[in-house]
Amino acid sequence: MGASQTRSGMYQDLADKTGFSPDQIKNLYKRFQQLSGNEETISKENLNSIPALANNPIRKQIVDAFFDKRNQHQGEVGSSEEISFEQFLMVMSHFRPPTLKTTEEEKEALRKEKLRFLFNMHDTDNDGTITLEEYRKAPDDFYEGITFEHFEQILKGLEMESRMHIRFLDVDTTTMRCGKSTS
């Protein structure tokens, strides 16, 4: 019973941090264990082996995003070689859509969080600017790059809150809801 209570407490703590319900966290933990081969961490190789990502043109950016510390809600910069379940879950939380109960203020915060995630995918050297080299385009004119503020302005009219989601490892995140579980 002690281990069950500990795991239950861990799931609730993670639910509070991510907005996933404890049941969703249990399901994601099972997927994490499948990916990692029941290890404590997963590597890029583990994620690269996912068949659903095999033909995705931005597979490398998606995989790298999981190991980018900026996307793990820890206020750090850099990249990890391996990530824990909690780090994995923090990255997955970027793909939660808003619920019907989400306030306009919460929707705006979600939008900004999703934009930051997308920006981080392209700002590969963590300098706060997306350069043409990072965006893999040949420079025609002198160009300094795009800051997050510019990126946010460019995508201002695009509804991100519910459109940016991912079907990951047979877990449909479009059915996952933000906020604390009522159970």
C-alpha positions, 0 to 999 in steps of 0.5 A: 500500500505504501508504494501505491500511495507514493505513486499516487502522490507523485501522479498528483504532484505531476498533475498539478505541474502539467495539467494532466489528470493522474489517469492521463499521467499513468497512461503516459508513464506506461508509454514512457516505460515502453519507449525506455525499455523500463529504464528511468530515462529515455534517449533521442534514439528511443524517440527516433525509433517511433514508427509514427515519426519515421516519415515526419519531415521535422522529426529531428526538431520534434525529438530535439525539442524533448531534450531542450531544457527550455521546454521542460519548465525548469528555467534552464538552457541547453540540451540533455542527453537523456530525460526522465519521465517528469521532463518528458511529461513537462514537454508533453504538457505543451500539447494540451488543448484548452478546455471549455472552462479555460479563461481568456487569460489562461488561453493567452498564456497557453498560446504564448507557451505554445509559441515559445515551444515552437520558437525554441524548436527553431532557435537551435543555438539558444540565443533568443533569435532564429537566424536564416541559417537556423531556419535553413534558408540561404540569406539573400539580404542582410538579416539579423534574425527573428526574436520571440517578440517578432515571432509572436507578432508574425503569428498573432492571428493564428489560433494556437491554443487548440490547434497545436496538439500531437497524437503521440504514442497512441495517446490522443492529446486532443482529449486531454484537458488542462487544469486539475482533475476533479476525481 
